[in-house]
Amino acid sequence: MKALYSLFLVFALAAIALVGAGALGMEHVFGLYIPFLAVAVFVVGFCLKVVGWGRSAVPFCIPTTCGQQESLPWIKQNSIDNPSTTGGVVMRMILEVLLFRSLFRNTKVDLHKGTRVTYGSSKWLWLGALAFHYAFLVIVIRHMRFFAEPVPGLISGIETLDSILQIGAPTLYLTDLVFVAAVTYLFLRRVVVPQIRYISQVQDYFPLFLILGIAFTGIFMRYFVKSDIISVKELTMGLVTFSWVIPEGIGVLFYIHLFLVSVLLMYFPLSKLMHMGGVFLSPTRNMNCASRKFRHINPWKFENVQYHTYPEYEDEFREKMVETGLPVDKPLEEGAE
């Protein structure tokens, strides 16, 4: 039901754009005002989230460790998975951001014959996530040709490599196939695996359906329901140069596609998709593992914190602790005196 509810929301969004830009003739709203508002919400929301995380105190030294910490000279340290220097932290972050190193270690747990638990390697999630993110990145870079004139050589080169296995006309982009396959896998994983399905919520399904809707409308525009590319670029160039204009010849499917992209941009700062910025500010990844060498100072102002020490706690609840059989530091008789 959660997946169906999310799917219904995406269809409702597409219907809003279909009626608004098609039947009601509100091309200016769906082609200019909503995209501009979406970009503003995305930029402001993203910055506010990052600034809020950056200003948050880190009271504990909590980096994740996956190897030997720096110790005695004759014990070999794992300088990447358990770094004690800034250089090691930078290398770990590079591998995390570019190759999803922690996800590569993902394991699955199975229960066999009642009580026997087994752990095994599970690389499919890592592979699907890697394919999804890199295909998404290439698609975004390719779309930058609509916002630049002349088109930079880097974008043209990436587009050429993406269509190197040309099949028919128009050119078939490899990332289109990889992207749809990866998103479909991430969705099926949430539906098929019982443990993942149990913890999945609407906010987990909705971005997947929304991204699939964006992908399918874009593919349909390219291969089936053709849109005037010249008119589309005229509209997008008008957006970035603030010379807004709605050219003739843009089909309603383009406005549906653009509206779904706008919804994704506005939804981004409010969702789990913000891990794109949060990974750089996660203390489990960006802190070094030198707790044996340096003392981590809690940045919170403790003079303003009301303490309730354990002796005070025991004095308050000693009788009840004794009644329930919990050990106490002082006998009940001493506490009573």
Residue, then its C-alpha position, 0 to 999 in steps of 0.5 A: m500500500k505504501a508503494l501504491y500510495s507513492l505511485f499514485l502521488v507521482f501520477a497525480l503530479a503528472a496529471i497536474a502538469l498535464v491539465g495545467a500546461g495542456a488543458l488550461g494553457m498555463e505554460h508560463v507557470f509550469g515552464l518558467y515560474i515553478p522551475f525558477l521557484a524549485v531551483a531557489v528552494f533547492v539552493v536555499g534548502f540545501c545551504l540551510k541543511v548544510v549550515g545547520w549540520g556544520r554548526s551542530a556540536v560533535p560531543f563524542c569521537i565516533p568515527t567508524t572503524c574497519g581496521q587496526q587503529e594506530s597503536l604500537p610501532w610493530i602493529k601495522q595500522n590500517s591507515i585508510d579504514n582507521p585513519s589517524t591523520t588528516g590525509g588518511v581521512v581525506m583518502r577515506m572520504i574520497l573512496e567513500v564519495l566516489l566508490f561507496r567503500s562502506l557500502f561495498r562491505n555490505t553483508k546479508v544475514d540469513l537464518h538457517k535451520g531455525t537458529r543458525v545465523t550466517y553472514g555473507s557478502s552482498k555486493w548487488l546493493w553496492l553495484g546498483a547504487l553505484a550504477f544509479h548515481y553515476a548514470f544520474l551524474v552523466i545524465v545531469i551533465r548531458h542536460m547541461r548542454f541545454f543551459a550553455e551556448p556554445v556547448p562546452g567540449l567536456i559535455s560534448g565529449i561525455e555525450t559522445l562516449d555515452s552514445i558510443l554504441q549507437i543503435g538507430a536514430p535518435t542515438l541510444y544513450l547507455t546511461d538511459l538503460v543503466f539508469v532505469a535498470a538501477v532504479t528498477y532494481l532499487f525498487l524491486r529490492r524494497v518490494v521483494v526482500p521482506q526485511i527491507r519491505y517491512i522498514s520501507q516507508v512512503q518517503d522511501y518509495f516516493p523518490l524512486f517513483l518520482i525519478l522513474g517518472i522523470a526518466f520515462t517522460g524523458i525517454f518518451m520525449r526522445y524516442f517516441v513523442k518528439s519535442d522541438i529541441i530548439s524551442v526547449k533550449e530557447l526556454t532553458m537559456g531564457l531561464v538562466t539568462f532571466s529573459w523568460v520566454i515560452p517558445e512555440g512547439i513544445g509539447v505538453l510531455f515536456y512540461i510534465h517532465l519539467f514539473l516532475v524535475s521541479v518537484l524533485l528539486m523542491y523535495f530534495p532538501l527535505s528528504k533522505l536524498m540530502h545524504m549527498g551533502g550530509v556525507f561530508l559532514s558525518p562525524t563517523r566518516n570525517m573524524n580521525c581515529a586518534s582517540r588514543k593520542f589526542r583527547h576529544i573535547n566536548p564542545w557543549k557548555f557543561e556549566n549550563v547542563q543540570y547534572h544528575t550523578y549516579p550517587e544522586y540517582e541511587d539515593e533517589f531510587r535505592e529502595k526501589m532498586v533493592e526491591t527489584g534486586l538491582p545492585v547498589d553501592k550503598p546498603l539500604e541501611e546506610g542510605a536511610e541513615 
